[in-house]
Amino acid sequence: MDFGFESFESGFSDFDVDVEEVTVKKTKTYDRVWKITSGGSIDSNPILHNGVIYFGATDGYVYGVNEKTGEIVWKFKTNDTIMGSSPAVFEDSIIIGSYDGNLYRIDIEKRVPVWLFKTSGKIFSSPFVYQETVYFGSRDGNAYAVDCKTGREVWRFRTGSDISSSPVVENGKVYITSYDHNMYCLDAKTGKEIWRFRTGDEMVNNMPFVINKGVIYFGSYDNYLYAVDCSTGKELWRFRSGKYGIGGGVPNVYNSVIYFGSKDGDLYALTLEGKEIWRFRAGGPVTAQFPRVYKNMIIFGCEDSNVYFLDMDGKEKGRFKTGGNLFGKFLLHDGKIYLGSWDCYFYCVEIESRRELWRTPTSTLVQSYLPPTHESFTAEIKKGTHIEDAISEDIYKTKKRGEIVSLSDYHVTSEYTTTSEYKQKSDYDVNLVMFEDVMEGENLWILDLKDLRPRTLKQN
């Protein structure tokens, strides 16, 4: 049987293989976010302050560009990637999180940190400033409240898993979601839990959720959009979208209509009672978006690199194409939209004409690598295997003929899923070709029979 080994540039061709049944289990749905490489791509949501637009990039810089010209007039380097986390302003300083685990308060004039607050996990969450306290989450599983002036911890609240969501604070209450499937409502002063609401899967959002008339709207990777009473934590209704879940972005409410995007590629319009009015099919997942309304136009970005412009009935009026995926929220100001793209450029686009006015590059035009839109996986192999023929070349660790290798000592991870993507758990039982040779670094190779892609098994 020809498994396409010729396209697999391994440096050798003689394999003794066996087909094993391997159980593949999905890991955290948003693990793709943590697998990005360095580059100059932009995922951070921009803010405008005193004529300067601030945003973060995966090269680790916080940039400030002139709103009229796009000229870079300010920048500050953190110690790792900035992704998801978007700047907030407090007393002429910028507050933002980084993958280095620090929340920074940066003096705008001096361009130096006023303070750093260290967590034990990467920060994807955007900070929310409320009454001289900044609230945010970390991948260490904690929601934090930190004094804006001193950088000292006010409180922390431990959830059951990583937090990549951005909090919103209203009427003395903090609302934040976790990978543990829960939406939490906490007391803003003390961090004490008021209520929690459990969904069927993980939740993440890179901008604060919208609260409208005492109702908070949010999505989950269980494919549902939820409407929950802010006072009681009780579900009012849920709306089911298509496959792959709702994550990254947040719904917008305008004139009693809810607009939200989904990973299934649709932008939805619903009534406040959760009834569908219409849906629009874009050319890719509509993730990490906050649809905006401007002069009877609905504007949103998509992972197909386009900004879409729709009329209020969901009919396309036009689009503007960038060179890379669009993940973040854009800034709407003075008849223009300002947005960053995965292509390492920050754009200014006139809304009426959909004409580019300027674009500004980050420090490098090398795009960060980001795995495909669906979740990563792990594979567990529990049965032992006899090595019938070991490769004798010096670059590999040879095993004696007949020696037993316990494959429970190995696991496989991937930056992409199998072709089953995000479906039921039964879809994660797949046949893999096992190359039964222990290679340099104590690694094994497998080949997925579904997509013929080689993958590496590494020791636990």
C-alpha distance (Angstrom), angle and dihedral (degrees) to the residues before:
residue distance angle dihedral
M1 . . .
D2 3.81 . .
F3 3.79 110.7 .
G4 3.80 94.9 177.6
F5 3.79 96.4 -103.5
E6 3.81 91.4 155.1
S7 3.79 90.5 73.9
F8 3.80 91.2 49.5
E9 3.80 103.6 87.9
S10 3.78 98.7 -151.3
G11 3.76 101.1 139.4
F12 3.78 93.5 -119.2
S13 3.79 136.7 62.3
D14 3.83 109.0 -166.8
F15 3.80 109.4 96.5
D16 3.78 130.6 161.7
V17 3.79 102.8 -154.0
D18 3.77 137.4 -178.5
V19 3.79 130.4 -169.1
E20 3.80 113.1 -119.9
E21 3.79 129.9 -176.7
V22 3.77 106.1 -118.8
T23 3.78 125.3 -172.3
V24 3.79 111.4 -139.6
K25 3.78 118.3 -161.0
K26 3.76 124.9 -169.1
T27 3.76 116.9 -117.0
K28 3.77 125.4 -154.1
T29 3.78 107.5 -31.1
Y30 3.78 94.5 -131.5
D31 3.82 95.7 46.4
R32 3.80 87.3 113.8
V33 3.80 86.7 75.6
W34 3.78 92.2 62.6
K35 3.81 94.0 49.9
I36 3.79 97.6 65.4
T37 3.79 119.5 125.3
S38 3.78 126.3 -136.6
G39 3.78 118.6 -81.3
G40 3.77 140.7 113.4
S41 3.81 102.2 -79.1
I42 3.80 122.2 136.4
D43 3.80 126.0 -133.1
S44 3.81 99.9 145.6
N45 3.80 120.7 106.8
P46 3.83 113.7 -117.7
I47 3.80 126.7 -126.0
L48 3.82 130.0 -164.9
H49 3.81 120.9 -132.4
N50 3.83 125.0 167.1
G51 3.79 94.0 -22.3
V52 3.80 94.8 -47.7
I53 3.80 125.2 105.7
Y54 3.82 115.0 -144.8
F55 3.80 127.0 -160.7
G56 3.80 140.5 148.6
A57 3.82 130.4 -121.5
T58 3.79 138.6 -161.9
D59 3.82 90.0 -105.3
G60 3.82 85.6 73.7
Y61 3.80 96.0 -109.4
V62 3.78 129.3 126.7
Y63 3.81 106.1 -146.0
G64 3.77 132.7 -157.8
V65 3.82 117.0 -163.0
N66 3.78 130.6 -176.8
E67 3.80 107.9 -104.4
K68 3.82 92.6 -139.6
T69 3.79 101.9 44.4
G70 3.79 107.2 16.9
E71 3.81 90.5 -126.0
I72 3.81 113.1 153.5
V73 3.80 104.4 -117.2
W74 3.79 100.0 163.6
K75 3.80 139.7 23.5
F76 3.78 140.6 164.2
K77 3.83 128.7 -167.6
T78 3.81 122.7 -135.9
N79 3.79 122.7 -167.4
D80 3.80 97.8 -103.5
T81 3.79 145.7 10.0
I82 3.79 121.2 -42.3
M83 3.77 109.9 -147.0
G84 3.78 128.8 154.4
S85 3.79 94.2 -5.2
S86 3.78 111.5 106.3
P87 3.79 128.6 -164.5
A88 3.78 125.6 -96.2
V89 3.82 124.8 -166.2
F90 3.79 125.5 -128.1
E91 3.84 123.2 168.4
D92 3.82 96.4 -27.7
S93 3.77 93.0 -44.2
I94 3.80 134.0 105.3
I95 3.82 121.8 -126.3
I96 3.81 117.2 -161.7
G97 3.81 140.6 148.2
S98 3.80 129.7 -126.2
Y99 3.79 138.6 -162.6
D100 3.82 85.7 -110.7
G101 3.82 85.7 78.9
N102 3.80 95.1 -111.0
L103 3.76 130.6 121.4
Y104 3.82 106.6 -148.2
R105 3.76 130.8 -153.7
I106 3.83 104.6 -165.2
D107 3.80 124.2 -168.0
I108 3.81 105.2 -128.1
E109 3.81 96.4 -150.7
K110 3.82 97.9 42.3
R111 3.82 95.2 32.9
V112 3.80 91.8 -141.3
P113 3.81 130.6 114.1
V114 3.77 116.6 -90.9
W115 3.80 86.0 -164.0
L116 3.80 142.6 -23.2
F117 3.77 123.7 -141.0
K118 3.80 112.5 -156.0
T119 3.80 123.9 -147.3
S120 3.81 127.1 178.9
G121 3.81 94.8 -118.5
K122 3.79 141.4 52.0
I123 3.80 115.5 -83.0
F124 3.80 116.9 -130.9
S125 3.81 93.2 150.4
S126 3.81 120.7 103.4
P127 3.82 113.2 -127.2
F128 3.80 119.3 -116.6
V129 3.82 118.0 -153.8
Y130 3.82 117.0 -149.6
Q131 3.82 125.4 165.0
E132 3.84 95.5 -20.6
T133 3.80 92.5 -48.0
V134 3.78 125.1 104.5
Y135 3.81 119.7 -147.2
F136 3.81 125.6 -162.0
G137 3.80 143.8 139.3
S138 3.81 134.0 -120.1
R139 3.76 135.6 -154.8
D140 3.81 86.0 -114.1
G141 3.81 85.4 80.3
N142 3.80 97.7 -107.9
A143 3.78 132.1 120.2
Y144 3.81 109.0 -146.6
A145 3.79 137.7 -156.7
V146 3.83 112.9 -162.8
D147 3.80 129.7 -178.3
C148 3.82 106.6 -110.4
K149 3.82 94.1 -146.5
T150 3.80 100.9 45.7
G151 3.81 104.6 22.0
R152 3.80 89.8 -129.1
E153 3.77 121.6 143.3
V154 3.80 114.9 -104.4
W155 3.80 95.3 -177.4
R156 3.76 143.6 -34.7
F157 3.79 129.9 -146.8
R158 3.79 120.9 -154.5
T159 3.81 118.5 -139.8
G160 3.79 127.5 -172.4
S161 3.81 97.0 -99.7
D162 3.81 146.0 -0.7
I163 3.78 120.5 -36.3
S164 3.78 117.4 -142.3
S165 3.78 95.3 153.2
S166 3.79 128.6 104.7
P167 3.80 117.3 -124.5
V168 3.76 128.7 -130.9
V169 3.81 122.2 -154.0
E170 3.79 123.0 -155.0
N171 3.80 132.6 159.5
G172 3.79 92.5 -4.1
K173 3.80 94.9 -52.0
V174 3.80 130.0 111.8
Y175 3.81 118.4 -146.4
I176 3.80 116.6 -164.0
T177 3.82 136.4 153.8
S178 3.80 131.9 -142.3
Y179 3.79 139.5 -160.5
D180 3.82 85.1 -109.4
H181 3.85 86.1 81.8
N182 3.83 94.6 -108.2
M183 3.77 134.9 121.8
Y184 3.82 107.6 -149.9
C185 3.79 129.1 -154.6
L186 3.82 110.7 -160.7
D187 3.78 135.4 179.4
A188 3.82 105.4 -103.3
K189 3.82 94.2 -142.6
T190 3.79 101.0 43.5
G191 3.80 106.4 19.4
K192 3.80 90.6 -127.9
E193 3.79 115.0 152.0
I194 3.80 114.6 -109.1
W195 3.79 97.3 177.8
R196 3.78 142.3 -29.7
F197 3.79 130.7 -147.5
R198 3.79 120.2 -153.9
T199 3.81 124.5 -146.3
G200 3.79 129.0 -174.7
D201 3.81 98.1 -100.1
E202 3.80 147.5 6.9
M203 3.79 123.7 -47.8
V204 3.77 132.0 -153.3
N205 3.80 134.0 164.6
N206 3.79 128.7 175.2
M207 3.81 94.5 -155.3
P208 3.83 133.6 39.7
F209 3.79 118.5 -80.2
V210 3.79 119.0 -112.5
I211 3.80 118.3 -111.3
N212 3.79 114.4 -158.8
K213 3.82 122.8 -175.8
G214 3.78 93.9 -24.4
V215 3.82 95.3 -45.1
I216 3.81 125.4 109.6
Y217 3.79 118.7 -154.1
F218 3.81 121.4 -157.0
G219 3.80 141.2 153.1
S220 3.79 134.3 -132.2
Y221 3.78 136.0 -160.8
D222 3.81 86.4 -110.7
N223 3.86 84.1 82.4
Y224 3.81 95.7 -109.1
L225 3.79 132.4 120.3
Y226 3.82 108.8 -148.9
A227 3.79 133.2 -153.7
V228 3.82 110.7 -159.8
D229 3.80 130.8 -179.7
C230 3.82 108.1 -114.4
S231 3.80 93.8 -147.7
T232 3.78 100.0 49.2
G233 3.81 106.0 19.2
K234 3.79 89.4 -127.4
E235 3.77 121.5 145.2
L236 3.80 114.4 -112.3
W237 3.81 95.9 -177.1
R238 3.78 144.0 -35.5
F239 3.78 131.6 -142.0
R240 3.80 122.9 -153.7
S241 3.80 118.0 -137.2
G242 3.79 126.3 -170.9
K243 3.80 127.1 -77.6
Y244 3.80 129.4 -49.1
G245 3.80 97.4 40.3
I246 3.78 139.1 -107.0
G247 3.77 115.1 -78.0
G248 3.76 145.1 137.6
G249 3.78 98.9 28.9
V250 3.79 132.4 64.4
P251 3.81 132.9 -134.7
N252 3.79 121.4 -104.4
V253 3.80 124.2 -145.1
Y254 3.80 117.5 -148.9
N255 3.82 126.5 165.7
S256 3.82 91.5 -15.2
V257 3.82 93.3 -52.1
I258 3.82 124.2 113.5
Y259 3.81 116.9 -143.5
F260 3.79 120.8 -169.3
G261 3.79 140.4 154.0
S262 3.78 130.3 -134.6
K263 3.80 138.0 -160.3
D264 3.82 87.1 -113.1
G265 3.83 87.3 76.6
D266 3.80 97.8 -107.4
L267 3.78 132.0 120.4
Y268 3.81 108.8 -149.3
A269 3.80 132.6 -155.2
L270 3.83 115.5 -159.3
T271 3.77 137.6 174.9
L272 3.81 118.3 -114.8
E273 3.80 85.6 -100.6
G274 3.79 91.8 60.2
K275 3.83 98.7 -104.4
E276 3.79 117.6 141.9
I277 3.82 116.2 -114.1
W278 3.82 97.9 175.9
R279 3.76 142.9 -36.0
F280 3.80 132.1 -143.6
R281 3.81 122.8 -150.4
A282 3.81 113.3 -138.2
G283 3.78 126.5 -169.3
G284 3.81 96.2 -99.9
P285 3.80 144.7 -2.1
V286 3.80 114.2 -36.7
T287 3.80 97.0 -144.2
A288 3.79 134.4 154.0
Q289 3.79 90.9 14.6
F290 3.79 137.6 137.0
P291 3.83 107.6 -163.1
R292 3.79 112.2 -138.1
V293 3.80 131.1 -155.5
Y294 3.81 120.9 -142.3
K295 3.82 124.7 169.6
N296 3.79 94.4 -24.8
M297 3.78 92.8 -43.3
I298 3.80 126.8 115.2
I299 3.80 111.9 -147.1
F300 3.80 126.7 -168.0
G301 3.79 140.8 149.8
C302 3.78 130.1 -125.1
E303 3.80 139.8 -160.3
D304 3.82 87.8 -112.2
S305 3.85 86.0 76.4
N306 3.82 94.8 -107.6
V307 3.75 133.3 120.9
Y308 3.82 106.5 -146.1
F309 3.80 126.0 -148.6
L310 3.83 115.3 -160.5
D311 3.77 134.0 177.2
M312 3.80 118.5 -121.9
D313 3.81 90.9 -91.0
G314 3.80 92.0 58.8
K315 3.82 97.0 -103.0
E316 3.78 117.6 139.7
K317 3.80 116.6 -110.6
G318 3.78 96.8 176.3
R319 3.77 145.9 -53.6
F320 3.79 142.2 -130.0
K321 3.79 118.9 -140.3
T322 3.79 125.7 -147.2
G323 3.80 126.2 -175.0
G324 3.79 98.0 -105.2
N325 3.78 147.6 28.0
L326 3.80 117.8 -59.6
F327 3.79 114.3 -137.4
G328 3.79 107.4 150.9
K329 3.75 138.5 72.5
F330 3.80 115.7 -97.0
L331 3.77 127.8 -134.2
L332 3.81 115.4 -118.2
H333 3.80 113.9 -156.6
D334 3.80 136.6 150.5
G335 3.81 95.9 -11.4
K336 3.80 93.1 -47.8
I337 3.77 137.6 97.2
Y338 3.80 122.1 -140.7
L339 3.78 117.5 -160.8
G340 3.77 143.9 156.5
S341 3.79 124.4 -130.8
W342 3.77 135.5 -157.6
D343 3.83 86.2 -114.7
C344 3.86 88.6 79.0
Y345 3.81 95.0 -107.4
F346 3.80 130.8 114.2
Y347 3.83 111.7 -145.8
C348 3.79 138.6 -154.9
V349 3.83 112.2 -160.4
E350 3.79 129.0 -178.1
I351 3.79 107.6 -128.4
E352 3.80 102.1 -147.9
S353 3.80 95.8 49.1
R354 3.84 96.1 26.1
R355 3.80 85.0 -135.5
E356 3.79 123.2 151.4
L357 3.81 110.9 -118.6
W358 3.80 97.2 -178.0
R359 3.76 143.6 -24.7
T360 3.81 130.1 -153.2
P361 3.83 125.6 -157.7
T362 3.79 125.1 -138.8
S363 3.82 121.5 -129.8
T364 3.81 92.6 -71.7
L365 3.79 135.0 21.6
V366 3.79 90.8 -146.8
Q367 3.79 104.9 114.2
S368 3.77 118.8 -133.2
Y369 3.77 113.3 -111.8
L370 3.78 112.3 -115.0
P371 3.81 121.9 -178.9
P372 3.81 118.1 -119.7
T373 3.77 120.4 -73.8
H374 3.78 99.3 -90.0
E375 3.77 128.7 76.7
S376 3.78 130.9 -81.0
F377 3.78 122.7 -112.4
T378 3.79 143.2 -150.4
A379 3.79 127.0 -147.6
E380 3.78 125.9 -148.1
I381 3.80 118.5 -155.6
K382 3.79 112.5 -173.6
K383 3.79 105.8 170.3
G384 3.80 124.7 86.8
T385 3.78 123.0 -122.8
H386 3.80 133.3 -153.4
I387 3.78 115.3 -126.6
E388 3.79 103.0 -132.2
D389 3.77 98.5 174.9
A390 3.78 121.7 17.9
I391 3.77 120.6 -160.9
S392 3.79 108.0 -114.1
E393 3.79 99.6 -159.5
D394 3.80 113.0 122.7
I395 3.78 94.7 -123.0
Y396 3.79 90.2 68.5
K397 3.76 130.6 62.6
T398 3.76 103.9 -114.6
K399 3.76 124.8 -141.9
K400 3.77 125.5 -156.9
R401 3.79 117.9 -103.4
G402 3.80 110.3 -90.3
E403 3.81 95.2 15.9
I404 3.80 113.6 142.9
V405 3.77 119.2 -123.7
S406 3.79 114.7 -164.0
L407 3.77 104.5 -138.5
S408 3.78 90.0 -163.7
D409 3.80 83.5 80.7
Y410 3.80 89.5 68.2
H411 3.76 138.6 62.9
V412 3.77 132.7 -175.1
T413 3.76 125.2 -136.8
S414 3.76 128.6 -173.3
E415 3.78 138.4 -167.5
Y416 3.78 89.0 -141.6
T417 3.77 136.7 37.2
T418 3.74 131.1 -115.4
T419 3.79 115.0 -94.6
S420 3.80 88.8 -88.7
E421 3.81 86.6 76.1
Y422 3.80 114.7 178.1
K423 3.81 107.4 -9.6
Q424 3.79 135.8 109.5
K425 3.80 123.3 -29.7
S426 3.80 90.7 -109.5
D427 3.80 87.6 67.3
Y428 3.78 89.2 67.5
D429 3.83 94.1 69.2
V430 3.79 102.4 95.6
N431 3.78 138.2 160.0
L432 3.76 116.3 -115.7
V433 3.77 131.2 -174.3
M434 3.80 107.5 -124.4
F435 3.80 118.8 -148.8
E436 3.79 97.4 -147.5
D437 3.77 97.2 -149.4
V438 3.75 126.9 104.3
M439 3.78 104.9 -132.7
E440 3.78 134.6 -162.3
G441 3.79 111.4 -56.5
E442 3.80 91.9 25.9
N443 3.79 91.9 -80.0
L444 3.79 130.4 145.0
W445 3.79 127.9 -155.2
I446 3.80 127.2 -136.7
L447 3.78 133.1 -178.8
D448 3.80 120.6 -144.8
L449 3.80 108.5 -132.1
K450 3.80 91.2 -150.9
D451 3.77 99.8 58.8
L452 3.83 101.9 8.8
R453 3.79 92.3 -127.4
P454 3.82 118.5 148.1
R455 3.80 115.8 -127.4
T456 3.77 133.6 -174.5
L457 3.79 127.5 -122.7
K458 3.77 113.3 -151.5
Q459 3.76 129.3 -166.2
N460 3.80 117.2 -99.7
